[in-house]
Amino acid sequence: MKLKQSFFNNKSTLYVAEDLLGKVLVYQTEQGVLKGLINETEAYTQDEKSCHAYGGKKTKRNEVMFCPAGYLYVYFTYGMYHCINIVTAKEGRAEAVLIRSIIPLLGKGIMLQHRKGNKKHLADGPAKLAMAYGFNKTHNGLNLLDSNSVVYLEDLGHQPIKVNITNRIGISQAKDLPWRFICQKFE
């Protein structure tokens, strides 16, 4: 079942970050359908220094973060990689969840083509995930809740067995916040 706006209603970004574990990220490409079970996320809010919209500062790069919950925020980092986030707050407030990793469920052959055959670490990092799906800046601003969107989230009933909560990684500020959620096994 596709996720609807109610999935985000009245939930903190931290709650959504954990609740996204076990949901399925779907992309209907021209080559075929890609599906991956979300197994690692990180939360970001405009109230902490590692967020692209810290202090509520809106820029051309981060303006999608100020959209209502359910939009896809894609950014380019290190001059080489794209990363994807799902906006989680009400319109005007910049909060999002970085999708750090998925477990491929469908379309693994397409993902392997996108990743040039790298089977070992197919989508176990935010840049690898974006490469495996073929996400880039053209996907920035997609409304995942729109019934016609080619990128959306599904709930297929996968429940995390054990969630590990750790500090976020790969950032230089506010890295002491335990806002990273990881799960390797699902019911």
N, CA, C and O atoms as a DFTB+ gen file, in Angstrom:
748 C
 N C O
     1  1       0.846      -1.176       0.000
     2  2       0.000       0.000       0.000
     3  2       0.897       1.247       0.000
     4  3       1.843       1.338       0.782
     5  1       0.589       2.207      -0.886
     6  2       1.352       3.450      -0.942
     7  2       1.125       4.262       0.326
     8  3       0.015       4.325       0.853
     9  1       2.206       4.885       0.806
    10  2       2.071       5.761       1.958
    11  2       1.338       7.029       1.545
    12  3       1.494       7.529       0.431
    13  1       0.540       7.528       2.469
    14  2      -0.237       8.738       2.238
    15  2       0.213       9.822       3.217
    16  3       1.060       9.580       4.078
    17  1      -0.352      10.999       3.080
    18  2      -0.009      12.131       3.935
    19  2      -0.154      11.784       5.410
    20  3       0.616      12.272       6.236
    21  1      -1.120      10.957       5.748
    22  2      -1.371      10.609       7.155
    23  2      -0.167       9.941       7.811
    24  3      -0.031       9.987       9.034
    25  1       0.710       9.320       7.022
    26  2       1.921       8.710       7.577
    27  2       2.771       9.756       8.297
    28  3       3.414       9.448       9.300
    29  1       2.776      10.981       7.794
    30  2       3.614      12.047       8.342
    31  2       2.905      12.910       9.383
    32  3       3.563      13.578      10.180
    33  1       1.577      12.905       9.384
    34  2       0.815      13.824      10.230
    35  2       1.149      13.697      11.708
    36  3       1.157      12.605      12.276
    37  1       1.424      14.844      12.312
    38  2       1.636      14.953      13.761
    39  2       2.736      14.043      14.299
    40  3       2.661      13.577      15.436
    41  1       3.752      13.794      13.484
    42  2       4.886      12.980      13.922
    43  2       6.157      13.815      13.843
    44  3       6.349      14.582      12.900
    45  1       7.009      13.661      14.826
    46  2       8.302      14.337      14.776
    47  2       9.164      13.685      13.708
    48  3       8.940      12.535      13.328
    49  1      10.143      14.426      13.233
    50  2      11.060      13.896      12.229
    51  2      11.824      12.695      12.770
    52  3      12.112      11.759      12.024
    53  1      12.152      12.709      14.050
    54  2      12.832      11.552      14.648
    55  2      11.945      10.318      14.592
    56  3      12.417       9.221      14.293
    57  1      10.675      10.494      14.876
    58  2       9.743       9.358      14.819
    59  2       9.636       8.852      13.378
    60  3       9.685       7.645      13.139
    61  1       9.492       9.765      12.423
    62  2       9.381       9.372      11.015
    63  2      10.649       8.643      10.566
    64  3      10.568       7.649       9.844
    65  1      11.823       9.131      10.992
    66  2      13.085       8.487      10.606
    67  2      13.104       7.022      11.031
    68  3      13.541       6.156      10.274
    69  1      12.633       6.752      12.235
    70  2      12.592       5.362      12.700
    71  2      11.461       4.590      12.023
    72  3      11.615       3.413      11.695
    73  1      10.325       5.256      11.815
    74  2       9.166       4.598      11.224
    75  2       9.371       4.272       9.743
    76  3       8.676       3.411       9.204
    77  1      10.309       4.941       9.081
    78  2      10.601       4.621       7.681
    79  2      11.346       3.291       7.533
    80  3      11.367       2.710       6.447
    81  1      11.955       2.810       8.616
    82  2      12.619       1.496       8.553
    83  2      11.563       0.435       8.242
    84  3      10.544       0.337       8.925
    85  1      11.821      -0.344       7.216
    86  2      10.876      -1.378       6.807
    87  2       9.916      -0.929       5.714
    88  3       9.198      -1.749       5.142
    89  1       9.899       0.363       5.421
    90  2       9.089       0.834       4.295
    91  2       9.900       0.604       3.020
    92  3      11.117       0.427       3.064
    93  1       9.207       0.610       1.895
    94  2       9.840       0.287       0.620
    95  2       9.896       1.526      -0.264
    96  3       8.881       2.182      -0.501
    97  1      11.094       1.836      -0.747
    98  2      11.301       2.933      -1.685
    99  2      11.140       2.369      -3.094
   100  3      11.871       1.465      -3.497
   101  1      10.177       2.911      -3.835
   102  2       9.837       2.412      -5.166
   103  2      10.152       3.485      -6.211
   104  3       9.874       4.669      -6.016
   105  1      10.737       3.040      -7.322
   106  2      10.982       3.928      -8.452
   107  2      10.613       3.173      -9.718
   108  3      11.212       2.145     -10.034
   109  1       9.625       3.684     -10.440
   110  2       9.194       3.080     -11.700
   111  2       9.983       3.730     -12.833
   112  3       9.637       4.813     -13.306
   113  1      11.050       3.052     -13.262
   114  2      11.910       3.592     -14.318
   115  2      11.453       3.050     -15.672
   116  3      10.600       2.165     -15.741
   117  1      12.027       3.586     -16.737
   118  2      11.742       3.067     -18.072
   119  2      12.307       1.658     -18.241
   120  3      11.817       0.879     -19.059
   121  1      13.348       1.336     -17.459
   122  2      13.977       0.014     -17.538
   123  2      13.199      -1.030     -16.741
   124  3      13.287      -2.221     -17.040
   125  1      12.440      -0.604     -15.735
   126  2      11.702      -1.518     -14.872
   127  2      11.525      -0.905     -13.490
   128  3      11.993       0.201     -13.219
   129  1      10.847      -1.637     -12.630
   130  2      10.553      -1.140     -11.285
   131  2      11.675      -1.520     -10.326
   132  3      12.140      -2.659     -10.309
   133  1      12.101      -0.533      -9.523
   134  2      13.094      -0.749      -8.483
   135  2      12.395      -0.657      -7.138
   136  3      11.612       0.261      -6.897
   137  1      12.683      -1.615      -6.260
   138  2      12.145      -1.579      -4.905
   139  2      13.246      -1.944      -3.930
   140  3      14.003      -2.890      -4.146
   141  1      13.322      -1.166      -2.836
   142  2      14.302      -1.448      -1.804
   143  2      13.725      -1.213      -0.428
   144  3      13.018      -0.231      -0.199
   145  1      14.025      -2.110       0.483
   146  2      13.575      -2.027       1.863
   147  2      14.489      -1.067       2.620
   148  3      15.693      -1.305       2.722
   149  1      13.931      -0.002       3.141
   150  2      14.739       0.997       3.850
   151  2      15.227       0.401       5.166
   152  3      14.430      -0.040       5.994
   153  1      16.556       0.394       5.351
   154  2      17.102      -0.196       6.579
   155  2      18.053       0.740       7.337
   156  3      18.633       0.346       8.348
   157  1      18.212       1.979       6.849
   158  2      19.026       2.940       7.595
   159  2      18.614       4.356       7.213
   160  3      18.493       4.687       6.034
   161  1      18.400       5.184       8.232
   162  2      17.987       6.577       8.024
   163  2      18.708       7.493       9.002
   164  3      19.290       7.039       9.988
   165  1      18.660       8.797       8.712
   166  2      19.159       9.825       9.641
   167  2      18.215      11.015       9.583
   168  3      17.746      11.400       8.512
   169  1      17.943      11.589      10.740
   170  2      17.048      12.747      10.834
   171  2      17.838      14.047      10.845
   172  3      18.940      14.117      11.390
   173  1      17.253      15.084      10.229
   174  2      17.835      16.431      10.202
   175  2      16.729      17.462      10.387
   176  3      15.667      17.358       9.775
   177  1      16.985      18.461      11.240
   178  2      16.021      19.546      11.426
   179  2      16.744      20.885      11.356
   180  3      17.950      20.966      11.587
   181  1      16.003      21.915      11.041
   182  2      16.592      23.245      10.909
   183  2      17.119      23.791      12.225
   184  3      17.734      24.858      12.240
   185  1      16.897      23.090      13.328
   186  2      17.348      23.540      14.647
   187  2      18.767      23.095      14.993
   188  3      19.303      23.486      16.030
   189  1      19.378      22.279      14.129
   190  2      20.732      21.808      14.446
   191  2      21.683      22.085      13.288
   192  3      21.280      22.109      12.125
   193  1      22.943      22.291      13.627
   194  2      23.936      22.854      12.707
   195  2      24.305      21.997      11.499
   196  3      24.853      22.527      10.533
   197  1      24.032      20.726      11.516
   198  2      24.406      19.913      10.355
   199  2      23.348      19.953       9.253
   200  3      23.584      19.459       8.150
   201  1      22.201      20.531       9.538
   202  2      21.107      20.616       8.566
   203  2      21.418      21.672       7.508
   204  3      21.938      22.741       7.828
   205  1      21.103      21.376       6.256
   206  2      21.317      22.329       5.166
   207  2      20.508      23.614       5.345
   208  3      20.826      24.638       4.741
   209  1      19.479      23.561       6.161
   210  2      18.613      24.725       6.387
   211  2      18.707      25.213       7.830
   212  3      17.734      25.724       8.386
   213  1      19.879      25.054       8.427
   214  2      20.069      25.459       9.828
   215  2      19.598      26.891      10.048
   216  3      19.903      27.794       9.269
   217  1      18.858      27.070      11.115
   218  2      18.338      28.389      11.465
   219  2      17.170      28.834      10.597
   220  3      16.748      29.988      10.663
   221  1      16.650      27.923       9.787
   222  2      15.542      28.263       8.904
   223  2      15.957      29.022       7.659
   224  3      15.123      29.636       6.993
   225  1      17.272      28.981       7.336
   226  2      17.790      29.711       6.174
   227  2      17.448      28.961       4.883
   228  3      17.878      27.826       4.675
   229  1      16.674      29.613       4.031
   230  2      16.251      29.030       2.756
   231  2      17.192      29.496       1.646
   232  3      17.482      30.685       1.516
   233  1      17.664      28.528       0.845
   234  2      18.531      28.821      -0.296
   235  2      17.980      28.091      -1.521
   236  3      17.048      27.294      -1.412
   237  1      18.550      28.365      -2.656
   238  2      18.155      27.659      -3.890
   239  2      18.366      26.154      -3.721
   240  3      17.540      25.353      -4.159
   241  1      19.476      25.774      -3.085
   242  2      19.799      24.357      -2.906
   243  2      18.786      23.642      -2.018
   244  3      18.361      22.532      -2.340
   245  1      18.390      24.268      -0.897
   246  2      17.582      23.560       0.100
   247  2      16.097      23.892       0.075
   248  3      15.359      23.418       0.940
   249  1      15.632      24.687      -0.882
   250  2      14.252      25.158      -0.853
   251  2      13.212      24.041      -0.789
   252  3      12.128      24.250      -0.245
   253  1      13.511      22.877      -1.324
   254  2      12.565      21.750      -1.265
   255  2      12.343      21.297       0.181
   256  3      11.279      20.773       0.511
   257  1      13.346      21.499       1.044
   258  2      13.184      21.116       2.456
   259  2      12.045      21.875       3.127
   260  3      11.538      21.430       4.157
   261  1      11.633      23.009       2.569
   262  2      10.568      23.819       3.142
   263  2       9.194      23.442       2.583
   264  3       8.190      24.055       2.947
   265  1       9.142      22.443       1.706
   266  2       7.868      21.943       1.176
   267  2       7.167      21.116       2.254
   268  3       7.769      20.794       3.279
   269  1       5.909      20.774       2.029
   270  2       5.234      19.895       2.989
   271  2       5.844      18.491       2.990
   272  3       6.550      18.114       2.055
   273  1       5.571      17.741       4.021
   274  2       6.063      16.364       4.140
   275  2       5.704      15.554       2.900
   276  3       4.623      15.693       2.327
   277  1       6.656      14.696       2.505
   278  2       6.426      13.794       1.392
   279  2       7.173      14.154       0.120
   280  3       7.101      13.420      -0.866
   281  1       7.887      15.271       0.126
   282  2       8.661      15.658      -1.050
   283  2      10.055      15.041      -0.984
   284  3      10.586      14.781       0.096
   285  1      10.630      14.814      -2.150
   286  2      11.976      14.264      -2.259
   287  2      12.963      15.418      -2.388
   288  3      12.855      16.243      -3.295
   289  1      13.921      15.464      -1.472
   290  2      14.989      16.469      -1.499
   291  2      16.264      15.761      -1.921
   292  3      16.788      14.931      -1.179
   293  1      16.764      16.081      -3.100
   294  2      17.979      15.476      -3.633
   295  2      19.051      16.560      -3.694
   296  3      18.834      17.634      -4.255
   297  1      20.198      16.266      -3.114
   298  2      21.293      17.233      -3.165
   299  2      22.571      16.563      -3.651
   300  3      22.721      15.342      -3.600
   301  1      23.477      17.395      -4.119
   302  2      24.758      16.967      -4.649
   303  2      25.813      17.257      -3.597
   304  3      25.843      18.356      -3.043
   305  1      26.671      16.304      -3.314
   306  2      27.662      16.485      -2.261
   307  2      29.050      16.070      -2.731
   308  3      29.190      15.217      -3.608
   309  1      30.048      16.664      -2.155
   310  2      31.455      16.382      -2.467
   311  2      31.767      16.528      -3.947
   312  3      32.767      15.992      -4.425
   313  1      30.924      17.248      -4.677
   314  2      31.145      17.464      -6.100
   315  2      31.060      16.202      -6.933
   316  3      31.491      16.191      -8.086
   317  1      30.498      15.111      -6.354
   318  2      30.469      13.826      -7.053
   319  2      29.189      13.025      -6.879
   320  3      28.819      12.267      -7.775
   321  1      28.505      13.170      -5.754
   322  2      27.437      12.240      -5.400
   323  2      26.115      12.941      -5.113
   324  3      26.081      14.091      -4.675
   325  1      25.037      12.224      -5.368
   326  2      23.711      12.678      -4.974
   327  2      23.282      11.886      -3.746
   328  3      23.696      10.743      -3.552
   329  1      22.459      12.502      -2.931
   330  2      21.857      11.845      -1.775
   331  2      20.387      12.219      -1.753
   332  3      20.009      13.301      -2.204
   333  1      19.547      11.318      -1.224
   334  2      18.111      11.601      -1.199
   335  2      17.596      11.686       0.235
   336  3      18.018      10.952       1.129
   337  1      16.676      12.605       0.402
   338  2      16.021      12.830       1.685
   339  2      14.521      12.905       1.447
   340  3      14.070      13.255       0.357
   341  1      13.764      12.577       2.464
   342  2      12.317      12.742       2.407
   343  2      11.942      13.846       3.386
   344  3      12.230      13.756       4.580
   345  1      11.300      14.881       2.873
   346  2      10.862      15.995       3.706
   347  2       9.784      15.479       4.658
   348  3       8.924      14.692       4.263
   349  1       9.837      15.932       5.924
   350  2       8.982      15.326       6.947
   351  2       8.100      16.287       7.738
   352  3       7.232      15.834       8.485
   353  1       8.290      17.586       7.601
   354  2       7.551      18.529       8.445
   355  2       6.485      19.265       7.632
   356  3       6.314      19.034       6.435
   357  1       5.780      20.149       8.319
   358  2       4.771      20.964       7.636
   359  2       5.457      21.995       6.747
   360  3       6.627      22.321       6.947
   361  1       4.732      22.496       5.781
   362  2       5.273      23.492       4.859
   363  2       5.829      24.688       5.624
   364  3       5.188      25.205       6.539
   365  1       7.029      25.119       5.238
   366  2       7.672      26.256       5.870
   367  2       8.690      25.896       6.930
   368  3       9.472      26.746       7.357
   369  1       8.690      24.646       7.359
   370  2       9.650      24.179       8.368
   371  2      10.550      23.137       7.714
   372  3      10.057      22.144       7.179
   373  1      11.871      23.351       7.750
   374  2      12.821      22.474       7.067
   375  2      13.258      21.312       7.950
   376  3      14.069      21.469       8.863
   377  1      12.703      20.151       7.656
   378  2      13.090      18.906       8.323
   379  2      13.025      17.794       7.291
   380  3      12.140      17.781       6.435
   381  1      13.959      16.868       7.372
   382  2      13.995      15.781       6.401
   383  2      14.729      14.579       6.979
   384  3      15.457      14.680       7.967
   385  1      14.514      13.446       6.335
   386  2      15.189      12.204       6.704
   387  2      16.036      11.752       5.526
   388  3      15.531      11.537       4.424
   389  1      17.329      11.612       5.774
   390  2      18.255      11.072       4.785
   391  2      18.057       9.557       4.730
   392  3      18.109       8.877       5.754
   393  1      17.830       9.042       3.527
   394  2      17.745       7.589       3.361
   395  2      19.171       7.113       3.101
   396  3      19.740       7.365       2.039
   397  1      19.733       6.427       4.083
   398  2      21.148       6.038       4.030
   399  2      21.378       4.692       3.349
   400  3      22.445       4.467       2.777
   401  1      20.386       3.789       3.402
   402  2      20.632       2.451       2.889
   403  2      19.315       1.726       2.637
   404  3      18.313       1.955       3.316
   405  1      19.348       0.839       1.633
   406  2      18.205      -0.043       1.374
   407  2      18.713      -1.462       1.135
   408  3      19.882      -1.681       0.819
   409  1      17.811      -2.408       1.294
   410  2      18.059      -3.795       0.913
   411  2      17.264      -4.023      -0.367
   412  3      16.037      -3.934      -0.334
   413  1      17.920      -4.317      -1.504
   414  2      17.192      -4.474      -2.770
   415  2      16.157      -5.605      -2.700
   416  3      16.437      -6.696      -2.205
   417  1      14.959      -5.312      -3.209
   418  2      13.882      -6.298      -3.268
   419  2      13.497      -6.632      -4.703
   420  3      13.150      -7.774      -5.007
   421  1      13.556      -5.645      -5.578
   422  2      13.134      -5.818      -6.967
   423  2      13.971      -4.896      -7.849
   424  3      14.257      -3.758      -7.478
   425  1      14.354      -5.393      -9.005
   426  2      15.124      -4.577      -9.941
   427  2      16.610      -4.556      -9.643
   428  3      17.318      -3.621     -10.019
   429  1      17.076      -5.589      -8.966
   430  2      18.491      -5.628      -8.587
   431  2      19.407      -5.590      -9.805
   432  3      20.486      -5.001      -9.747
   433  1      18.990      -6.208     -10.902
   434  2      19.798      -6.185     -12.125
   435  2      19.982      -4.770     -12.652
   436  3      21.066      -4.411     -13.111
   437  1      18.931      -3.973     -12.587
   438  2      19.005      -2.578     -13.025
   439  2      19.921      -1.798     -12.087
   440  3      20.746      -0.996     -12.525
   441  1      19.760      -2.047     -10.789
   442  2      20.618      -1.377      -9.804
   443  2      22.086      -1.712     -10.057
   444  3      22.950      -0.838      -9.984
   445  1      22.362      -2.981     -10.356
   446  2      23.740      -3.403     -10.644
   447  2      24.291      -2.684     -11.882
   448  3      25.461      -2.303     -11.908
   449  1      23.456      -2.501     -12.896
   450  2      23.887      -1.757     -14.085
   451  2      24.251      -0.326     -13.705
   452  3      25.283       0.199     -14.126
   453  1      23.388       0.299     -12.900
   454  2      23.658       1.679     -12.465
   455  2      24.938       1.769     -11.643
   456  3      25.656       2.767     -11.702
   457  1      25.215       0.721     -10.878
   458  2      26.401       0.703     -10.005
   459  2      27.582       0.032     -10.685
   460  3      28.589      -0.245     -10.034
   461  1      27.481      -0.232     -11.963
   462  2      28.573      -0.824     -12.759
   463  2      29.011      -2.180     -12.211
   464  3      30.198      -2.506     -12.208
   465  1      28.022      -2.977     -11.741
   466  2      28.292      -4.338     -11.303
   467  2      28.814      -4.498      -9.895
   468  3      29.175      -5.610      -9.510
   469  1      28.872      -3.439      -9.108
   470  2      29.378      -3.531      -7.736
   471  2      28.336      -4.216      -6.841
   472  3      27.470      -3.555      -6.269
   473  1      28.431      -5.531      -6.730
   474  2      27.458      -6.323      -5.972
   475  2      27.625      -6.206      -4.463
   476  3      26.644      -6.222      -3.719
   477  1      28.856      -6.088      -4.020
   478  2      29.132      -6.160      -2.584
   479  2      28.507      -5.014      -1.804
   480  3      27.969      -5.222      -0.716
   481  1      28.573      -3.824      -2.343
   482  2      28.049      -2.648      -1.641
   483  2      27.066      -1.921      -2.547
   484  3      27.259      -0.752      -2.879
   485  1      26.025      -2.613      -2.937
   486  2      25.100      -2.114      -3.941
   487  2      24.390      -0.827      -3.523
   488  3      24.352       0.135      -4.291
   489  1      23.833      -0.800      -2.329
   490  2      23.053       0.378      -1.904
   491  2      23.155       0.594      -0.400
   492  3      22.187       1.006       0.240
   493  1      24.333       0.316       0.165
   494  2      24.517       0.407       1.616
   495  2      25.201       1.705       2.043
   496  3      26.065       1.706       2.920
   497  1      24.814       2.775       1.429
   498  2      25.294       4.110       1.766
   499  2      24.468       5.099       0.973
   500  3      23.941       4.740      -0.080
   501  1      24.333       6.331       1.439
   502  2      23.432       7.267       0.761
   503  2      23.789       7.556      -0.695
   504  3      22.891       7.650      -1.532
   505  1      25.074       7.699      -1.019
   506  2      25.466       7.941      -2.407
   507  2      25.303       6.675      -3.244
   508  3      24.872       6.742      -4.395
   509  1      25.645       5.531      -2.674
   510  2      25.491       4.260      -3.388
   511  2      24.026       3.988      -3.701
   512  3      23.691       3.515      -4.787
   513  1      23.158       4.290      -2.744
   514  2      21.721       4.114      -2.936
   515  2      21.241       4.994      -4.092
   516  3      20.529       4.521      -4.977
   517  1      21.629       6.273      -4.087
   518  2      21.224       7.185      -5.157
   519  2      21.729       6.695      -6.515
   520  3      21.008       6.765      -7.510
   521  1      22.972       6.198      -6.554
   522  2      23.516       5.661      -7.810
   523  2      22.749       4.418      -8.250
   524  3      22.424       4.278      -9.429
   525  1      22.458       3.517      -7.316
   526  2      21.753       2.278      -7.646
   527  2      20.376       2.558      -8.254
   528  3      19.938       1.860      -9.168
   529  1      19.711       3.572      -7.744
   530  2      18.392       3.939      -8.266
   531  2      18.486       4.850      -9.493
   532  3      17.527       4.972     -10.256
   533  1      19.635       5.483      -9.677
   534  2      19.774       6.438     -10.762
   535  2      19.217       7.812     -10.423
   536  3      18.871       8.581     -11.320
   537  1      19.127       8.131      -9.121
   538  2      18.612       9.436      -8.702
   539  2      19.632      10.536      -8.966
   540  3      20.838      10.339      -8.816
   541  1      19.126      11.689      -9.361
   542  2      19.957      12.867      -9.559
   543  2      19.106      14.109      -9.314
   544  3      17.981      14.003      -8.826
   545  1      19.635      15.280      -9.648
   546  2      18.934      16.535      -9.359
   547  2      17.573      16.638     -10.057
   548  3      16.712      17.394      -9.607
   549  1      17.367      15.898     -11.137
   550  2      16.060      15.962     -11.813
   551  2      14.948      15.388     -10.942
   552  3      13.772      15.650     -11.193
   553  1      15.300      14.619      -9.938
   554  2      14.304      14.035      -9.029
   555  2      13.998      14.951      -7.846
   556  3      13.045      14.719      -7.102
   557  1      14.806      15.984      -7.681
   558  2      14.610      16.926      -6.583
   559  2      13.234      17.587      -6.712
   560  3      12.881      18.099      -7.774
   561  1      12.469      17.571      -5.630
   562  2      11.161      18.223      -5.628
   563  2      10.005      17.335      -6.033
   564  3       8.872      17.811      -6.111
   565  1      10.251      16.046      -6.296
   566  2       9.135      15.148      -6.599
   567  2       8.269      14.977      -5.361
   568  3       8.779      14.843      -4.249
   569  1       6.968      14.981      -5.560
   570  2       6.026      14.743      -4.472
   571  2       5.752      13.242      -4.414
   572  3       5.037      12.709      -5.262
   573  1       6.308      12.569      -3.433
   574  2       6.154      11.118      -3.318
   575  2       4.717      10.711      -3.025
   576  3       4.353       9.549      -3.203
   577  1       3.900      11.652      -2.579
   578  2       2.516      11.362      -2.215
   579  2       1.547      11.598      -3.370
   580  3       0.364      11.277      -3.262
   581  1       2.039      12.155      -4.467
   582  2       1.210      12.374      -5.646
   583  2       0.896      11.015      -6.269
   584  3       1.794      10.192      -6.446
   585  1      -0.351      10.778      -6.597
   586  2      -0.749       9.467      -7.131
   587  2      -0.075       9.140      -8.458
   588  3      -0.017       7.971      -8.839
   589  1       0.434      10.138      -9.170
   590  2       1.102       9.911     -10.455
   591  2       2.620       9.876     -10.357
   592  3       3.297       9.734     -11.375
   593  1       3.163      10.001      -9.165
   594  2       4.613      10.036      -9.010
   595  2       5.241       8.686      -9.343
   596  3       4.711       7.636      -8.979
   597  1       6.374       8.726     -10.038
   598  2       7.097       7.492     -10.368
   599  2       7.990       7.045      -9.211
   600  3       8.521       5.935      -9.228
   601  1       8.155       7.906      -8.209
   602  2       8.902       7.570      -6.998
   603  2       7.920       7.698      -5.833
   604  3       7.255       8.723      -5.680
   605  1       7.839       6.659      -5.023
   606  2       6.919       6.697      -3.885
   607  2       7.364       5.691      -2.837
   608  3       8.319       4.939      -3.035
   609  1       6.656       5.695      -1.727
   610  2       6.933       4.788      -0.609
   611  2       5.768       3.833      -0.430
   612  3       4.607       4.207      -0.598
   613  1       6.092       2.593      -0.086
   614  2       5.069       1.574       0.169
   615  2       5.265       0.988       1.552
   616  3       6.378       0.933       2.074
   617  1       4.169       0.557       2.128
   618  2       4.210      -0.225       3.363
   619  2       3.739      -1.623       3.001
   620  3       2.554      -1.843       2.749
   621  1       4.671      -2.565       2.977
   622  2       4.352      -3.954       2.645
   623  2       4.325      -4.837       3.894
   624  3       4.317      -6.064       3.796
   625  1       4.311      -4.202       5.066
   626  2       4.189      -4.942       6.317
   627  2       5.489      -5.413       6.939
   628  3       5.459      -6.157       7.918
   629  1       6.633      -5.003       6.401
   630  2       7.925      -5.391       6.991
   631  2       8.117      -4.637       8.311
   632  3       8.133      -3.406       8.332
   633  1       8.260      -5.369       9.391
   634  2       8.441      -4.760      10.707
   635  2       9.871      -4.994      11.201
   636  3      10.364      -6.121      11.175
   637  1      10.533      -3.924      11.652
   638  2      11.890      -4.094      12.188
   639  2      11.882      -5.016      13.413
   640  3      11.007      -4.905      14.271
   641  1      12.847      -5.912      13.488
   642  2      12.969      -6.784      14.657
   643  2      13.710      -6.057      15.764
   644  3      13.294      -6.089      16.922
   645  1      14.810      -5.401      15.409
   646  2      15.575      -4.631      16.391
   647  2      16.157      -3.405      15.706
   648  3      16.825      -3.513      14.677
   649  1      15.898      -2.238      16.283
   650  2      16.412      -0.985      15.735
   651  2      17.586      -0.513      16.584
   652  3      17.475      -0.402      17.805
   653  1      18.697      -0.241      15.936
   654  2      19.851       0.346      16.612
   655  2      19.828       1.847      16.369
   656  3      19.625       2.302      15.243
   657  1      20.036       2.601      17.423
   658  2      20.052       4.058      17.337
   659  2      21.456       4.518      17.684
   660  3      21.978       4.196      18.751
   661  1      22.069       5.280      16.771
   662  2      23.441       5.738      16.959
   663  2      23.544       7.219      16.614
   664  3      22.579       7.839      16.168
   665  1      24.726       7.764      16.830
   666  2      25.015       9.120      16.373
   667  2      25.095       9.114      14.856
   668  3      25.415       8.093      14.247
   669  1      24.809      10.243      14.257
   670  2      24.906      10.356      12.801
   671  2      26.376      10.314      12.393
   672  3      27.265      10.619      13.188
   673  1      26.611       9.934      11.153
   674  2      27.987       9.815      10.656
   675  2      28.154      10.663       9.396
   676  3      27.175      11.048       8.758
   677  1      29.407      10.947       9.050
   678  2      29.705      11.668       7.823
   679  2      29.417      13.156       7.883
   680  3      29.325      13.812       6.846
   681  1      29.274      13.696       9.085
   682  2      29.028      15.135       9.246
   683  2      30.044      15.687      10.234
   684  3      30.655      14.939      10.997
   685  1      30.217      17.005      10.210
   686  2      31.210      17.604      11.101
   687  2      30.588      18.347      12.280
   688  3      31.268      18.603      13.273
   689  1      29.304      18.698      12.185
   690  2      28.651      19.430      13.265
   691  2      27.438      18.639      13.761
   692  3      26.827      17.882      13.007
   693  1      27.105      18.823      15.025
   694  2      25.951      18.156      15.648
   695  2      26.005      16.639      15.458
   696  3      24.974      15.975      15.352
   697  1      27.227      16.109      15.416
   698  2      27.377      14.671      15.192
   699  2      27.129      13.842      16.448
   700  3      27.104      12.613      16.385
   701  1      26.947      14.504      17.585
   702  2      26.699      13.787      18.828
   703  2      25.228      13.420      19.016
   704  3      24.886      12.720      19.970
   705  1      24.356      13.881      18.123
   706  2      22.928      13.584      18.257
   707  2      22.641      12.149      17.817
   708  3      23.067      11.748      16.734
   709  1      21.933      11.372      18.629
   710  2      21.615       9.982      18.273
   711  2      20.403       9.921      17.339
   712  3      19.330       9.460      17.729
   713  1      20.587      10.385      16.118
   714  2      19.486      10.520      15.166
   715  2      19.666       9.622      13.941
   716  3      19.119       9.906      12.875
   717  1      20.423       8.555      14.091
   718  2      20.621       7.576      13.019
   719  2      19.946       6.278      13.448
   720  3      20.126       5.814      14.573
   721  1      19.166       5.700      12.538
   722  2      18.375       4.501      12.845
   723  2      18.723       3.404      11.858
   724  3      18.708       3.612      10.644
   725  1      19.038       2.225      12.395
   726  2      19.520       1.115      11.570
   727  2      18.778      -0.171      11.951
   728  3      18.556      -0.442      13.131
   729  1      18.403      -0.950      10.949
   730  2      17.815      -2.261      11.198
   731  2      18.263      -3.209      10.099
   732  3      18.185      -2.872       8.918
   733  1      18.731      -4.393      10.477
   734  2      19.191      -5.361       9.482
   735  2      18.233      -6.546       9.326
   736  3      18.331      -7.290       8.350
   737  1      17.308      -6.731      10.279
   738  2      16.389      -7.875      10.199
   739  2      14.962      -7.396      10.378
   740  3      14.667      -6.548      11.221
   741  1      14.079      -7.968       9.553
   742  2      12.676      -7.583       9.545
   743  2      11.785      -8.814       9.596
   744  3      12.160      -9.891       9.132
   745  1      10.608      -8.638      10.165
   746  2       9.610      -9.729      10.177
   747  2       8.901      -9.747       8.852
   748  3       8.021     -10.579       8.634
